Amino acid sequence: MIPKENGKFRPLGIANIYDRIAQQCVKNILEPILEAQFNPESFGFRKNRNAQECLSYIATSLQFNNEGHIYDCDLKNYFDTVKIDKVLDKLRINHNIHDLAFLKCVKRLMWIDLIQPKETYKGTGLRQGTILGPLLANVMLHDFELRLNEVNGFKRNNGREIIQNPNIFKNHSKNYKRGREFYFNWLGSRRVVKIVRYADDFILISKGKYDIYDAIMIFEDWCKENELEINQEKTKLITLNGETVLEFLGYKLKKTFSDKRGSFLISPKNQTRIWKETKKRLEWSLRNNNIDYFIIYIRGIFQYFNICTNLTWLISRIQLLLIKLRDRRRNKFGIKKEVGETIYFTIKGIKLDVWDMRKHSIKNTNDYMYEVNKLWYPNNERYKSLEWVKHFFENRVFTDRNSANVIYIPSLLNSRKKEPLLGTEYLTIPPQEIQIHHKVPLSRGGKDEYKNLILLSKTSHKLVHDKNLTLERLPAYINLKELNKLRKYCGFAKL
């Protein structure tokens, strides 16, 4: 039993080496199958996904919702109350895994309990600390995501259920029919409730008040079916406005009053506790002459909170504390203040430069930002080359007079992964924004052949053919070297 922040305890299950090897073998079989089917808006215990991406996905989603509602939910003792038989049912129903011997093996491998012996085990709990536990926990909550997506897609009774708009009255005959048809089309293209999940913590985002209430009722019914309990202490419904504060995964996200649309302030949830722990560890490291211990700790803080916008307060406090300790009791810790590119300290020959650590761990929030409103792919996934090419063909984006150049698109996409002037990957740009450019224009003797073609965005394409373009009018994010290279083929002077 390990202690939690609120004074309670959490059971941790550590399997022996043989069970861990067996669980890893089962995970190697299950994970590729499940990863292909999991929701792209699920970030917990999955490869190449982390809490920073989850939080920035939320911020990106909220940028397009000036008004709306957030349901911040937490399940009570989720890992300890999940029924393993229920999880196996989800594997059969949702993921088409019907091998009874394999499912029985999964069940036997989860017979790990700190309190009850094997003989009295009742098949409840996915102990944290096991290898299979987090994966099976995601399987359980994926079932709720599927149910929510059915409601979002309005597939109830195969679309035959009548959903009436209260603003349309039945006695208006033709107008009512036209209005209802328009309303159905609007509902079909609208995603009512968005779910963003990290393990058992998730939030629901919706613009509609009644839509979020419907989703909450669906979730409560789902919890009753699966014998799970909602933690009412941590669960809350937030109205999205200028004073909204969302606490999630140890972060605090707050809307600002900036002129920029959807501007957010991201900060650690409990700054006081972080500073107390940092101060305690720094003093311990100085007393025991082990400053490397503190460097490792503070680097971990910077790496986890690397998308926060206000970590300078922590650096300033550390520096003030070191200055106070240097000036106290004849500087018994051997602290020296040095000035270089930034202010840093040497403690008995060991350099401590928190600004340098912060600089190497920080990432721009834009590095994590997701494009959540892609018109060409409703599930908001990235790096789907076949889908991208399919939508490119559907949009029929042609340039000049010859549409036959479209056949070269897959080859052009494979030969170059990034748009040369913007520096962004092609697959993150909507296909309708991409155009085919002749390096040597047809008017200058260029031909419709693979070597003479390149994919450019609309913005880049205009810049290449702009005769009156000057360096002052050029956006800062454009690659000038590549632009000059393409403009040279068109007969334009170097910028």
C-alpha positions in Angstrom: 0.0 0.0 0.0 1.5 3.4 -1.0 0.2 6.7 0.3 -1.7 9.2 -1.9 -1.8 13.0 -1.6 -5.2 13.0 0.2 -4.0 10.7 3.0 -5.5 7.5 1.6 -3.6 4.5 0.3 -3.3 2.9 -3.1 -2.5 -0.8 -3.6 0.4 -1.5 -5.9 0.8 -4.9 -7.4 4.4 -5.9 -8.4 4.5 -9.3 -10.2 7.4 -11.6 -10.0 9.8 -11.9 -13.0 8.1 -14.9 -14.6 4.7 -13.3 -14.5 6.1 -10.1 -15.9 7.7 -11.9 -18.8 4.4 -13.7 -19.5 2.4 -10.4 -19.3 4.8 -8.7 -21.6 4.4 -11.5 -24.2 0.6 -11.1 -24.0 0.9 -7.3 -24.3 3.1 -7.7 -27.4 0.2 -9.6 -29.0 -2.6 -7.4 -27.8 -1.1 -3.9 -28.2 -0.8 -3.7 -32.0 -4.4 -4.9 -32.4 -5.8 -2.5 -29.8 -3.7 0.6 -30.8 -5.2 0.4 -34.3 -8.7 0.7 -32.9 -8.2 3.1 -29.9 -9.6 6.6 -30.0 -6.9 9.2 -31.2 -8.1 11.4 -28.3 -6.9 8.9 -25.7 -3.4 9.7 -24.4 -2.8 7.6 -21.2 -0.5 4.6 -21.2 0.0 4.6 -25.0 3.2 4.7 -27.1 4.4 8.1 -28.2 1.7 9.9 -26.2 2.1 11.9 -23.0 0.3 14.3 -20.6 1.7 17.4 -22.3 0.1 16.3 -25.6 -3.2 15.6 -23.9 -3.3 19.1 -22.3 -2.3 20.9 -25.4 -5.0 19.0 -27.3 -7.5 20.3 -24.8 -6.2 23.8 -25.2 -6.5 23.5 -29.0 -10.0 22.2 -28.7 -11.1 25.0 -26.4 -9.7 27.6 -28.8 -12.7 27.1 -31.0 -15.2 27.2 -28.2 -15.7 30.7 -26.8 -18.9 29.4 -25.1 -19.6 25.9 -23.9 -19.3 23.4 -21.1 -16.6 21.1 -19.7 -17.4 17.9 -17.7 -14.2 17.1 -15.7 -14.7 13.5 -14.5 -12.8 11.1 -12.3 -13.7 7.5 -11.4 -13.4 6.3 -7.8 -10.7 3.6 -7.3 -11.0 2.8 -11.0 -8.1 0.3 -11.3 -9.2 -1.5 -8.1 -12.9 -1.9 -9.0 -12.8 -3.0 -12.7 -14.2 -6.5 -13.2 -11.8 -8.6 -15.3 -14.7 -10.6 -16.8 -16.2 -7.3 -18.1 -12.9 -6.4 -19.7 -12.7 -9.8 -21.4 -16.3 -9.2 -22.7 -15.1 -5.9 -24.2 -12.2 -7.6 -25.9 -14.7 -10.1 -27.5 -17.4 -7.6 -28.5 -15.4 -4.5 -29.5 -12.1 -6.0 -30.7 -13.1 -9.4 -32.1 -10.7 -11.4 -29.9 -12.5 -14.7 -29.5 -9.7 -17.1 -28.6 -11.0 -18.6 -25.3 -7.6 -20.0 -24.3 -5.9 -16.6 -24.9 -8.6 -14.8 -22.8 -8.3 -17.4 -20.0 -4.5 -16.7 -20.0 -5.2 -13.0 -19.7 -7.5 -13.6 -16.8 -5.0 -15.9 -14.9 -2.2 -13.4 -15.4 -4.2 -10.7 -13.6 -4.5 -12.8 -10.4 -2.3 -10.4 -8.5 -3.7 -9.1 -5.2 -1.9 -7.7 -2.2 -4.8 -8.3 0.3 -6.5 -11.5 -0.8 -4.8 -14.8 -1.6 -5.4 -16.5 -4.9 -8.0 -18.9 -3.4 -10.3 -16.0 -2.4 -9.7 -13.8 -5.5 -13.0 -12.6 -7.0 -11.8 -11.3 -10.3 -11.9 -7.6 -9.4 -9.1 -5.1 -9.9 -6.3 -4.3 -12.4 -3.5 -3.7 -10.0 -1.3 -0.7 -10.8 2.3 -1.8 -11.2 1.4 -4.6 -13.6 2.3 -4.6 -17.3 -1.1 -5.6 -18.6 -3.2 -3.5 -16.2 -3.0 -0.1 -18.0 -3.7 -1.7 -21.4 -6.8 -3.5 -20.1 -7.9 -0.3 -18.3 -7.9 1.5 -21.7 -10.0 -1.4 -23.2 -12.7 -0.8 -20.6 -13.0 3.0 -21.1 -12.7 2.6 -24.9 -16.2 0.9 -24.7 -17.6 4.2 -23.3 -15.9 6.2 -26.1 -17.6 3.9 -28.7 -21.0 4.5 -27.1 -20.4 8.2 -27.0 -19.3 8.3 -30.7 -22.5 6.5 -31.7 -24.5 9.2 -30.0 -22.3 11.9 -31.7 -22.9 10.2 -35.1 -26.6 9.9 -34.4 -26.7 6.2 -35.2 -29.5 5.6 -32.8 -32.0 3.0 -34.3 -30.0 3.3 -37.6 -31.0 7.0 -37.9 -34.7 6.4 -37.8 -35.3 8.0 -34.4 -37.0 11.3 -34.8 -35.0 14.2 -33.4 -37.2 17.4 -33.5 -36.0 20.9 -33.3 -38.1 22.8 -30.8 -38.0 25.9 -33.1 -39.8 24.0 -35.9 -43.5 23.3 -35.6 -45.4 20.5 -37.2 -48.2 22.6 -38.5 -45.9 24.4 -40.9 -46.1 21.4 -43.4 -43.5 22.0 -46.1 -41.5 24.5 -44.0 -41.4 21.9 -41.2 -40.2 19.2 -43.5 -37.5 21.3 -45.0 -36.5 22.6 -41.6 -36.3 19.1 -40.2 -34.2 17.9 -43.2 -31.8 20.8 -42.7 -31.7 20.0 -39.0 -30.8 16.4 -39.6 -28.1 17.4 -42.0 -26.7 19.9 -39.4 -26.7 17.2 -36.7 -25.0 14.7 -39.0 -22.1 17.1 -39.7 -21.8 18.3 -36.1 -19.8 16.6 -33.4 -21.8 17.2 -30.3 -19.5 16.1 -27.4 -15.7 15.7 -27.6 -14.0 13.4 -25.1 -10.3 13.8 -24.2 -9.0 11.1 -21.9 -5.8 10.2 -20.0 -6.2 6.8 -18.4 -9.2 7.1 -16.0 -9.2 10.9 -16.0 -11.1 12.5 -18.9 -13.1 15.5 -19.8 -16.1 16.0 -22.1 -16.3 19.3 -24.1 -19.5 20.5 -25.7 -20.9 23.8 -26.9 -24.5 22.7 -26.1 -25.8 22.6 -22.6 -28.3 19.8 -23.2 -25.7 17.8 -25.2 -23.3 17.7 -22.3 -26.2 16.6 -19.9 -27.1 13.8 -22.3 -23.5 12.6 -22.4 -23.3 12.7 -18.5 -26.4 10.6 -18.3 -25.0 8.1 -20.8 -21.8 7.9 -18.8 -23.7 7.3 -15.5 -25.7 4.5 -17.1 -22.5 3.0 -18.4 -20.9 3.1 -14.9 -23.9 1.3 -13.4 -23.7 -1.4 -16.1 -20.0 -2.0 -15.4 -20.2 -1.6 -11.6 -18.0 1.5 -11.5 -18.4 4.5 -9.2 -17.9 8.2 -10.1 -15.8 10.2 -7.7 -18.1 13.0 -6.8 -15.4 15.0 -4.9 -13.2 15.4 -8.0 -16.0 15.5 -10.7 -17.4 18.8 -11.7 -19.2 20.7 -14.5 -17.5 23.9 -15.6 -19.0 26.6 -17.8 -16.5 27.9 -20.3 -16.1 31.6 -20.1 -13.4 34.3 -19.4 -12.8 33.1 -15.8 -12.7 29.4 -16.5 -10.0 27.4 -14.7 -9.5 23.8 -15.6 -7.3 21.6 -13.4 -6.2 18.4 -15.2 -3.2 16.1 -14.8 -1.3 18.4 -12.4 -1.7 21.4 -14.7 -4.0 24.4 -14.4 -5.4 25.9 -17.6 -6.9 29.3 -17.5 -8.3 31.5 -20.3 -6.7 35.0 -20.5 -8.1 38.3 -21.6 -5.7 38.7 -24.4 -6.8 40.1 -27.8 -5.8 36.8 -29.4 -8.6 34.3 -29.8 -8.4 31.3 -27.5 -5.4 32.5 -25.5 -4.6 30.3 -22.5 -2.3 30.4 -19.4 -0.9 27.0 -18.5 0.7 26.6 -15.1 1.4 23.9 -12.5 -1.7 23.0 -10.4 -0.1 23.5 -7.0 2.8 25.9 -7.1 3.1 26.1 -3.3 3.6 22.4 -2.9 6.1 22.2 -5.7 8.2 25.0 -4.2 8.1 23.4 -0.7 9.3 20.1 -2.1 12.0 21.9 -4.2 13.3 23.8 -1.2 13.3 20.7 0.9 15.3 18.7 -1.6 17.8 21.5 -2.3 18.6 21.9 1.4 19.0 18.1 1.8 21.3 18.0 -1.2 23.5 20.8 0.2 23.7 19.2 3.7 24.7 15.8 2.2 27.0 17.2 -0.4 24.9 15.6 -3.2 24.0 18.3 -5.6 23.5 15.9 -8.5 20.4 14.6 -6.7 18.8 18.0 -6.8 19.8 18.5 -10.5 18.1 15.3 -11.4 14.9 16.3 -9.5 14.7 19.8 -10.9 15.3 18.5 -14.5 12.3 16.2 -14.0 10.2 19.1 -12.9 11.1 21.2 -16.0 10.6 18.2 -18.4 7.1 17.4 -17.0 5.9 21.1 -16.9 7.8 22.1 -20.1 4.7 23.5 -21.8 3.8 25.8 -18.8 4.1 29.5 -19.5 5.3 30.6 -16.1 8.1 28.5 -14.6 10.4 31.5 -14.1 9.0 32.0 -10.6 10.5 28.7 -9.6 13.9 29.6 -11.0 13.9 33.0 -9.3 13.0 31.4 -5.9 15.8 28.9 -6.2 18.3 31.6 -7.0 17.1 33.8 -4.1 17.4 30.8 -1.7 21.0 30.1 -2.9 22.0 33.7 -2.4 20.6 33.7 1.1 22.5 30.5 1.9 25.7 31.9 0.5 25.5 35.0 2.7 24.6 33.0 5.8 27.0 31.4 8.3 30.2 32.2 6.4 28.9 30.3 3.4 29.4 26.8 4.8 28.1 25.2 1.7 30.7 26.8 -0.6 28.2 28.5 -2.9 29.6 31.0 -5.5 27.6 33.2 -7.8 28.8 33.4 -11.4 27.6 35.5 -14.3 27.7 34.3 -17.9 24.9 34.2 -20.4 22.7 33.7 -17.4 23.3 33.8 -13.7 24.5 30.4 -12.3 26.0 29.0 -9.2 29.0 26.7 -8.4 28.6 24.6 -5.3 31.9 22.9 -4.3 33.0 22.8 -7.9 29.6 21.5 -9.3 27.8 23.9 -11.7 24.1 24.5 -11.0 22.5 26.5 -13.9 18.7 26.2 -13.6 18.2 28.6 -16.5 20.2 26.3 -18.8 18.2 23.2 -17.7 15.0 25.1 -18.3 16.2 26.2 -21.8 17.0 22.6 -22.8 13.8 21.1 -21.5 11.4 23.8 -22.7 9.2 23.3 -25.8 7.0 25.8 -27.4 3.3 25.1 -26.8 2.9 25.2 -30.6 5.1 22.1 -30.8 2.4 20.1 -29.1 -0.6 21.8 -30.7 -3.0 19.6 -32.7 -5.1 20.5 -35.6 -8.5 19.3 -34.2 -10.8 20.8 -36.9 -9.6 19.1 -40.0 -12.4 19.2 -42.6 -10.9 16.3 -44.7 -10.6 13.7 -41.9 -13.3 13.8 -39.2 -11.4 11.7 -36.6 -8.6 14.2 -36.5 -5.8 11.7 -36.9 -2.4 12.5 -38.4 0.0 10.7 -40.7 -2.8 8.8 -42.6 -1.1 9.0 -46.1 -3.7 6.8 -47.9 -6.6 8.9 -46.5 -4.8 12.1 -47.4 -4.2 11.0 -50.9 -7.8 9.8 -51.2 -9.1 13.1 -50.1 -6.7 14.9 -52.5 -8.2 12.9 -55.4 -11.7 13.7 -54.2 -11.0 17.4 -54.0 -9.6 17.2 -57.5 -7.1 19.9 -56.9 -5.5 20.8 -60.3 -3.3 23.5 -61.5 -2.9 25.0 -65.0 -4.4 23.1 -67.9 -3.3 19.5 -67.5 -5.2 17.5 -64.8 -3.2 14.3 -65.6 -0.5 15.4 -63.2 -2.6 14.2 -60.3 -1.3 10.6 -61.0 2.2 11.8 -59.7 0.8 12.8 -56.2 1.7 9.5 -54.3 5.2 9.6 -55.7 5.7 13.2 -54.9 4.4 12.6 -51.4 6.9 9.7 -50.8 9.9 11.6 -52.3 9.5 14.6 -50.0 7.8 14.5 -46.6 7.7 18.3 -45.8 6.5 21.3 -47.7 9.7 23.1 -48.7 8.8 26.7 -48.0 6.6 26.2 -44.8 8.7 23.3 -43.4 5.5 21.5 -42.2 4.6 17.9 -43.1 2.3 17.5 -46.1 0.0 15.2 -44.1 -0.7 17.9 -41.6 -1.9 20.3 -44.3 -5.5 19.9 -45.6 -5.4 18.4 -49.1 -7.6 21.2 -50.5 -4.7 23.6 -49.6 -2.2 21.8 -51.7 -1.4 22.6 -55.4 0.9 21.1 -58.0 3.7 23.5 -59.1 5.8 23.2 -62.2 9.4 24.0 -61.3 10.1 25.3 -64.8 6.8 26.9 -65.9 5.2 25.6 -69.1 5.6 29.1 -70.6 9.4 28.7 -70.2 9.6 25.3 -71.8 8.7 23.2 -68.7 7.1 19.8 -69.2 4.4 17.7 -67.5 6.8 15.2 -66.1 7.6 13.9 -62.6 11.0 15.6 -62.3 9.4 19.0 -63.0 6.6 18.8 -60.4 6.5 19.7 -56.7 3.7 20.0 -54.2 3.2 23.4 -52.6 0.6 25.0 -50.4 -1.6 27.8 -51.8 0.4 30.4 -49.8 3.8 29.1 -51.1 2.5 28.8 -54.6 1.4 32.5 -54.7 4.8 33.6 -53.3 6.7 31.7 -56.0 4.7 33.4 -58.8 4.5 36.9 -57.3 6.4 39.2 -59.6 6.3 42.1 -57.2 7.3 40.2 -54.1 9.8 42.1 -51.8 11.7 40.9 -48.8 9.7 43.2 -46.5 6.4 41.6 -47.5 7.8 38.1 -47.0 6.4 36.2 -44.0 9.0 35.3 -41.4 8.1 31.6 -41.4 9.0 31.1 -45.1 12.2 29.4 -46.0 14.0 32.1 -48.1 16.6 29.8 -49.5 14.1 27.3 -51.0 11.9 30.2 -52.2 14.8 31.8 -54.1 15.6 28.4 -55.7 12.0 28.0 -57.0 11.7 31.6 -58.1 15.0 31.3 -60.1 13.4 28.7 -62.3 10.6 31.1 -63.0 13.1 33.8 -64.1 12.7 36.1 -61.0 15.5 37.9 -59.3 16.9 36.8 -55.9 15.2 38.3 -52.9 
